[in-house]
Amino acid sequence: MRTAGGFAKRPRLIHHNEPQTLSCDCVTLSARPIASSLLSERASECRTIQGDHIETHLIFTMTEFLTALVYASEKSANIARACKQEETLFQLLVQEKKGNEKNKKFVSDFKTLADVLVQEVIKHDIGKKFPGLEDYVFGEESNQFTNSLGEKIKVEVCATETETAELLSKVLDGNTSAAKLLAKIVHHDVSIKDPALEKVKVDIPQDTMAVWVDPIDSTLQYIKGYADEKPKDGIYSKGLQCVTILIGVYNRSSGLPIMGVINQPFVTRDPDSFRWRGQYFWGLSYKGINICSLQNQDVNATSQSTDDQCEDPRQSEDLQSGNDNLSAVISTSENEAIKTALSMLRLYYAAGAGYKSLCAVQGFVSVYLLSEDTTFKWDCCAPHAILRSLGGGMVDFRECLKRIKAGNLDERPELIYNTPVNGATGVDRWANKGGLVAYRCPKDLDTIMNIVSKVNL
């Protein structure tokens, strides 16, 4: 680009909390903190000036935004637990998906009021804290729910707790006590102490971000509600432990994941009260800075992983990298030839795409592999961001195979989140058409993909 005086000037970035005055050619601007009470006190205006073109951005600290996501996930976990507490009531909240909403992997696919309400709570809370961003929160579920009378009701968070309770009462066939309980959780602020979150010192423009939400991943396990399953090497094959809430943030331009939160609402159950407790994990990977809730390191450190730096100090000795100790988690419906190829590894089966990804995040397995196109952007964005923060990632399985067979090992085909599948309709627009492999260690990924590349698919 050229200006009247020759080559274009380099854009200048204004980012200060104190008012400043800058001039560029004949334009004078003032950069000031945003004054609106609706916006965060730490938000500031950022303007990029190039010739006579001016772009204004909102800048937020990553601490603030990531904290908001963690809070939203924990409030969502409270909703998931509350809905599950009364089994008789819970059965009123289940609805079968039809048509374009349905995942073709399942003969029957279901959503619950918890799915719909959680998604709307996340969207509402993010929009309340960061006005405008709610338009860039995308999720798996439509917010329409049909009650037992056949009435179609648009589920949303209302301005007041009373109004939300009235709306939910219609979905719950007039069960006002349950509606009031859920509305109270929806409008109640959660309290979380996470010192690591407070130390994250990175800024990001709001208008570069978008969010994928899977409000209740592994809905079938949520509905069945198995509570007494025993894990094998820390991995549950089924049960409520396989249920996750996934909130992932990606860059609108590049499509790459920036940060993610995985909340596991059902981890341990009190033997006396039968109440569940959960846990959450978060990660951030942005401009060379990689930070994760699993790390015991200075959160401001730049951690660029290499193929030789795959270990995590919390990973048990028998899970360390090495051909004799590689492991994978897959679905029971996985291709039989791939099952056979992976049988030389320690092989586990588990429900839920989010949970299987979490197994990779926690270092329970080397990879989570899926050869089919039955996962979606909302399943993967959050865990992908966390894996990137740990030096790993999530790649397109079939594209990775293609490159290995062609001898092109220079680039790994990471999943991206801003582009729909060309020509697809319904939920298939956001399917991961080439399958996926989630990994923490690039070296382990290469070894396992070399094994799988010998399979005829």
Salt bridges, closest charged atoms under 4 A:
ASP25 OD1 - LYS9 NZ 2.86
GLU45 OE1 - ARG47 NH2 3.13
GLU55 OE2 - HIS53 NE2 3.09
GLU55 OE1 - HIS57 NE2 3.61
GLU74 OE2 - ARG81 NH2 3.14
GLU87 OE1 - LYS84 NZ 3.53
GLU96 OE2 - LYS98 NZ 3.60
GLU101 OE2 - LYS111 NZ 3.23
ASP109 OD2 - LYS97 NZ 3.88
ASP125 OD2 - LYS75 NZ 2.92
ASP125 OD1 - HIS124 ND1 2.97
GLU140 OE2 - LYS97 NZ 2.95
GLU141 OE2 - LYS97 NZ 3.22
ASP203 OD2 - HIS15 NE2 3.49
ASP207 OD2 - HIS57 ND1 2.65
ASP228 OD1 - ARG269 NH2 3.32
ASP307 OD2 - ARG412 NH2 3.74
ASP312 OD2 - ARG314 NH2 2.28
ASP312 OD2 - ARG440 NH2 3.20
GLU336 OE2 - LYS339 NZ 3.22
ASP373 OD2 - LYS104 NZ 3.06
ASP373 OD2 - LYS433 NZ 2.89
GLU399 OE1 - LYS402 NZ 3.59
GLU399 OE2 - ARG403 NE 3.10
GLU414 OE1 - HIS384 NE2 2.53
ASP446 OD2 - ARG412 NH2 3.03
